[in-house]
Amino acid sequence: MIRLRKCLGTIVLAALLSAQAWAHHPVQAKFDPTDTRTVTGVVTGVDWANPHAHVFINVEGEIPGKTSNWAVELASPIELEWNGWREESVAPGTRITVQGPLARNGTRQIWGEAISTDGRRLYTVEEGTFESALGLDARTPGATPRWPDGQPRISGYWAVPNRSSLVEDGMEISMDAFGLLENLDDAPRVAPFQPWARDLYLLRQRDSLASDPMFQYCMPPGGPRQFQSPYGIQFAEQRERQRIFVLMAAGNHNWRLIYTDGRDQKGDIDGDDNNPLFYGRAVAHWEGDTLVVDTKGFNETFWFSNGGLPHTSKLHLIERISRLDANTLQYAVTVDDPGAYTRPWTSTAILQWVPTMELPEYFCQDNRP
């Protein structure tokens, strides 16, 4: 573990807005942190749905003699409920005061950076609540669990990755939980970009990832991105069928299949060169204690990593998944995309086993941005 940590680049999760919790997009993609306001109004309704809960309020005085209805956007109901809030926590008719940045498009929407009534703070999301809810501190150390034939078990719920975006191993780069760089000058060191891919990456970064197809259209988080949500993933090994399900607690509770039956890496009825997939076609084999997954056949309509790293239909991934002990999963992916990068490169992350919870239910389309 000491050797592994030394070889990993250090990622500093620097929040760009102090009240920003994990969501399916950075707050600044939709709201302007330089344009803040305080509004007071009466609650008319609550929309308790993913990806963001909303509280609607009537504000008087903005237009003489009229009442204006505002939408107050909050974190995901998943995070709010982990912090003790429920849909019925604030009833219609309650007078609240909201402070936060306004929507960039000029509509009456505001991010609920600080919400209060009668001096009491509402809808607060505390740092570290997710990790506390997962019960990681209560785990006991142990050796890698194995099947009767000695093969490591990877089944289970894995979450809280130590990397939130792909960065080439050995690079020390500061970025936030969405993959937004703290310093845009670091962009060329994230990966060995071709010039066009670097420029597109920088454009997406400068735009605060507002063009993210998962944000705009609820597209699936294919490729390594499925391993980058703090809500995590779950492996379900079907050894008798020689396949592994990967279930995701992000995007739209999506899933992919990894086949271990020795089939060739070629297209099939579910996806081939004429019908590429969001998750590609994955075939795998074991090399000692490491599951080696070969995946091709991706389409280009999704982002394969947080932070807006580009890819093309030539994307080829070699994923190496190793359970280092009872509580630790290593995920190393080699990206080979000659359409976007000058050479293959590798990024490694660590996920934590979650023994006490199931994947949270999260459907992006429940409540569009």
C-alpha positions in Angstrom: 0.0 0.0 0.0 2.9 2.4 0.8 4.4 1.7 -2.7 1.0 2.2 -4.3 0.4 5.5 -2.7 3.8 6.8 -3.8 3.1 6.0 -7.4 -0.3 7.7 -7.4 -0.5 11.4 -8.2 -2.0 13.6 -5.5 -5.4 15.1 -6.2 -6.4 18.0 -4.0 -10.2 18.4 -3.9 -10.5 22.2 -3.7 -14.2 23.2 -3.6 -14.9 26.3 -5.7 -18.0 27.2 -3.7 -18.0 26.6 0.0 -21.6 25.3 0.0 -21.1 23.1 -3.0 -22.0 19.4 -2.4 -21.6 16.6 -4.8 -24.1 16.8 -7.7 -24.1 15.7 -11.3 -22.5 19.0 -12.4 -20.5 21.8 -10.8 -22.6 24.6 -9.4 -20.8 27.2 -11.5 -21.8 25.4 -14.7 -25.3 26.7 -14.2 -24.9 29.5 -11.6 -22.6 32.5 -11.7 -20.5 32.7 -8.4 -19.8 36.4 -9.1 -23.5 37.3 -9.2 -25.1 36.6 -5.8 -28.3 37.7 -4.3 -30.4 37.3 -1.1 -34.1 36.7 -1.7 -36.9 36.1 0.8 -40.1 34.4 0.0 -42.8 32.0 1.0 -42.4 28.3 0.1 -45.0 27.1 -2.4 -43.7 23.6 -3.1 -40.8 21.2 -2.9 -39.5 19.0 -5.7 -37.6 16.2 -4.0 -36.0 14.5 -7.0 -32.6 13.8 -8.5 -30.3 15.1 -9.7 -31.2 18.2 -7.6 -33.9 19.0 -5.1 -35.7 22.3 -5.6 -37.7 24.5 -3.3 -40.1 27.0 -4.9 -40.8 30.3 -3.3 -43.0 33.3 -4.0 -41.1 36.6 -3.7 -43.0 39.9 -3.3 -41.8 43.3 -4.3 -39.5 42.4 -7.1 -42.2 43.5 -9.5 -44.4 46.2 -8.0 -47.8 44.8 -7.1 -46.9 41.3 -8.3 -45.4 38.1 -6.9 -42.5 36.3 -8.6 -41.9 32.6 -8.3 -38.3 31.5 -7.8 -36.7 28.1 -7.9 -34.1 27.4 -5.2 -31.8 24.6 -6.3 -30.3 22.3 -3.7 -28.0 19.3 -3.5 -29.2 15.8 -4.4 -31.9 14.3 -2.2 -29.4 11.5 -1.4 -27.0 14.0 0.3 -29.8 16.0 1.9 -31.3 12.8 3.4 -27.8 11.7 4.7 -27.8 15.1 6.5 -31.2 14.5 8.1 -33.4 16.5 5.7 -36.6 15.2 4.1 -39.1 16.5 1.6 -41.4 17.5 4.4 -38.7 19.3 6.4 -40.0 22.6 5.2 -43.7 23.0 4.7 -45.4 25.2 2.1 -46.2 28.6 3.7 -42.8 28.8 5.5 -41.0 32.0 5.0 -37.4 31.5 4.1 -34.3 33.6 3.1 -32.0 32.3 0.5 -28.5 33.5 -0.4 -26.5 32.3 -3.3 -25.4 32.7 -6.9 -28.0 33.4 -9.7 -28.6 31.3 -12.8 -26.4 32.4 -15.7 -29.3 32.4 -18.1 -31.1 35.2 -16.3 -34.1 33.1 -15.1 -35.4 33.2 -11.5 -33.2 30.4 -10.2 -30.8 30.6 -7.4 -28.4 28.1 -5.8 -29.2 27.6 -2.1 -25.8 28.3 -0.7 -27.4 29.5 2.6 -31.0 29.0 3.5 -32.6 30.0 6.8 -35.9 30.6 8.6 -36.3 32.3 12.0 -32.5 32.2 12.4 -32.3 28.4 11.7 -30.2 27.0 8.9 -32.0 24.7 6.4 -30.8 22.1 4.0 -27.2 22.1 5.2 -24.8 19.5 3.8 -21.8 18.8 6.1 -18.4 17.8 4.9 -17.7 14.1 5.2 -21.3 13.0 5.8 -21.2 10.5 3.0 -18.1 8.7 4.4 -19.7 8.7 7.8 -22.9 7.2 6.5 -21.0 4.4 4.7 -19.5 3.2 8.0 -16.0 3.0 6.7 -14.5 3.6 10.1 -16.2 0.6 11.5 -14.6 -1.8 9.0 -12.0 -4.3 10.3 -8.8 -5.0 8.3 -8.5 -8.4 6.7 -7.1 -10.4 3.8 -8.6 -10.4 0.3 -11.7 -12.8 0.4 -11.6 -15.5 -2.1 -13.8 -18.0 -3.8 -13.2 -21.8 -3.1 -11.0 -22.0 -6.2 -8.8 -19.2 -4.8 -9.9 -16.5 -7.1 -10.4 -13.1 -5.4 -13.9 -12.0 -4.8 -14.6 -8.5 -6.1 -18.4 -8.6 -5.6 -19.7 -5.8 -3.4 -20.3 -2.1 -3.1 -17.2 0.1 -3.8 -17.2 3.9 -3.3 -15.2 7.0 -2.3 -12.5 6.9 -5.0 -9.4 8.8 -4.2 -9.3 10.2 -7.7 -12.3 12.0 -9.2 -10.9 12.3 -12.7 -8.3 10.6 -14.9 -4.8 12.0 -14.5 -1.7 10.3 -15.8 0.1 8.4 -13.0 3.0 10.4 -11.6 1.4 13.8 -12.1 0.6 16.0 -9.1 -2.4 18.2 -10.2 -5.0 20.0 -8.1 -8.6 19.7 -9.2 -12.0 19.6 -7.6 -14.4 16.7 -7.2 -15.8 17.3 -10.7 -12.4 17.3 -12.4 -12.1 21.1 -12.7 -8.5 22.2 -12.6 -7.4 24.7 -10.0 -4.8 26.0 -12.5 -5.6 25.7 -16.2 -1.8 25.8 -16.9 -1.7 22.2 -15.6 -3.9 21.0 -18.5 -1.0 19.7 -20.7 0.2 17.5 -17.8 -3.2 15.8 -17.2 -2.7 13.5 -20.2 -0.6 13.3 -23.5 -3.2 15.2 -25.5 -3.1 15.8 -29.2 -3.4 19.5 -29.8 -7.1 19.5 -30.7 -8.0 17.3 -27.7 -6.1 19.6 -25.4 -7.9 22.6 -26.8 -11.3 21.0 -26.4 -10.4 19.9 -22.8 -9.5 23.5 -22.0 -12.7 24.8 -23.6 -14.8 22.5 -21.5 -12.8 23.5 -18.4 -13.2 27.2 -19.0 -17.0 26.6 -19.5 -17.1 25.0 -16.0 -18.1 21.7 -17.7 -21.5 23.2 -18.7 -21.5 21.1 -21.9 -21.3 17.8 -20.0 -23.7 15.4 -21.8 -24.6 13.8 -18.4 -25.6 17.3 -17.2 -27.3 18.3 -20.4 -29.0 15.1 -21.5 -28.5 12.5 -18.7 -26.1 10.5 -20.9 -24.5 7.5 -19.1 -21.1 7.9 -17.4 -19.3 5.3 -19.6 -15.7 4.3 -19.4 -13.7 5.0 -16.3 -16.2 7.7 -15.3 -18.4 5.0 -13.7 -15.7 4.6 -11.1 -15.4 8.3 -10.3 -18.7 9.0 -8.6 -18.5 9.1 -4.8 -21.8 7.2 -4.8 -19.8 4.3 -6.2 -20.3 1.1 -8.1 -21.2 -2.5 -7.3 -19.8 -5.6 -8.8 -22.0 -8.7 -9.0 -20.1 -11.8 -10.1 -22.1 -14.4 -12.0 -19.5 -17.1 -12.1 -21.9 -19.7 -13.4 -22.7 -17.4 -16.4 -19.0 -16.3 -16.7 -19.9 -12.6 -16.5 -19.7 -9.7 -14.1 -22.3 -7.0 -13.7 -21.1 -3.5 -12.9 -23.9 -1.5 -11.4 -23.6 2.3 -11.1 -25.0 4.7 -8.6 -24.6 7.7 -10.9 -26.2 9.0 -14.1 -29.3 6.8 -14.4 -28.4 3.8 -12.2 -26.8 2.3 -15.3 -25.1 -1.1 -15.6 -22.5 -2.8 -17.9 -21.5 -6.4 -18.5 -17.9 -7.8 -18.4 -17.7 -11.2 -20.0 -15.2 -13.8 -18.7 -16.2 -16.7 -21.0 -13.2 -16.3 -23.4 -15.2 -14.8 -26.3 -13.4 -12.8 -28.9 -13.2 -9.0 -28.7 -15.7 -8.3 -31.5 -19.1 -6.8 -32.0 -22.4 -8.5 -31.3 -26.1 -7.8 -31.6 -25.9 -5.3 -28.7 -23.1 -3.2 -30.2 -20.5 -3.3 -33.0 -18.7 -1.0 -35.4 -22.0 0.1 -36.8 -23.7 0.4 -33.4 -21.2 1.5 -30.8 -22.0 1.5 -27.1 -21.8 3.9 -24.1 -19.9 1.2 -22.2 -18.2 -0.5 -25.1 -17.9 -4.3 -25.3 -15.8 -5.7 -22.5 -14.1 -9.1 -22.3 -11.9 -10.1 -19.4 -9.6 -12.7 -18.0 -7.7 -13.2 -14.8 -3.9 -12.6 -14.6 -3.1 -13.9 -11.1 -5.2 -11.9 -8.7 -6.0 -9.1 -11.2 -9.0 -9.0 -13.5 -7.9 -7.6 -16.9 -10.7 -6.1 -18.8 -10.3 -5.2 -22.6 -13.0 -2.8 -23.8 -13.6 -1.4 -27.2 -16.6 -0.2 -29.3 -17.4 3.1 -27.6 -19.5 5.8 -29.1 -18.5 9.5 -28.8 -21.7 11.0 -27.3 -20.6 10.7 -23.6 -17.7 11.9 -21.5 -15.5 9.0 -20.4 -14.1 10.8 -17.4 -15.0 13.7 -15.1 -13.4 17.0 -16.1 -14.2 16.7 -19.8 -11.4 14.6 -21.2 -12.1 14.1 -24.9 -12.2 10.7 -26.6 -13.0 9.3 -30.1 -14.5 6.1 -31.4 -10.9 4.7 -31.4 -11.0 4.6 -27.6 -9.5 1.3 -26.3 -9.3 0.7 -22.6 -7.4 -1.9 -20.6 -8.7 -1.9 -17.1 -6.9 -3.8 -14.3 -9.0 -4.4 -11.2 -7.4 -5.8 -8.1 -8.7 -6.3 -4.6 -5.7 -5.5 -2.5 -7.3 -6.6 0.8 -10.8 -6.9 2.4 -11.4 -3.2 2.2 -9.4 -1.9 -0.8 -9.9 -2.1 -4.6 -7.3 -0.8 -7.0 -8.6 0.3 -10.4 -5.9 1.1 -13.0 -6.9 2.0 -16.6 -4.7 2.3 -19.6 -6.2 4.7 -22.2 -5.3 4.0 -25.8 -7.0 6.4 -28.1 -4.8 7.4 -31.1 -7.6 9.8 -32.2 -7.2 12.0 -29.1 -3.8 11.2 -27.5 -0.2 10.9 -28.7 0.4 7.6 -26.8 -1.2 5.2 -24.4 -1.3 6.4 -20.7 -2.4 5.0 -17.4 -4.3 6.4 -14.4 -4.8 4.5 -11.1 -7.3 5.0 -8.4 -8.3 3.4 -5.1 -11.9 2.6 -4.0 -13.2 1.6 -0.6 -15.4 -1.4 0.2 -18.8 -0.5 1.7 -20.1 -3.2 4.0 -23.3 -1.7 5.4 -25.2 0.0 2.6 -26.6 -0.7 -0.8 -26.2 1.6 -3.9 -28.3 4.7 -3.5 -31.1 5.1 -6.1 -30.2 7.9 -8.5 -31.9 8.7 -11.8 -30.8 11.8 -13.5 -33.9 12.1 -15.6 -36.1 12.4 -12.5 -35.5 16.1 -12.4 -33.7 17.7 -15.4 -31.3 20.6 -14.8 
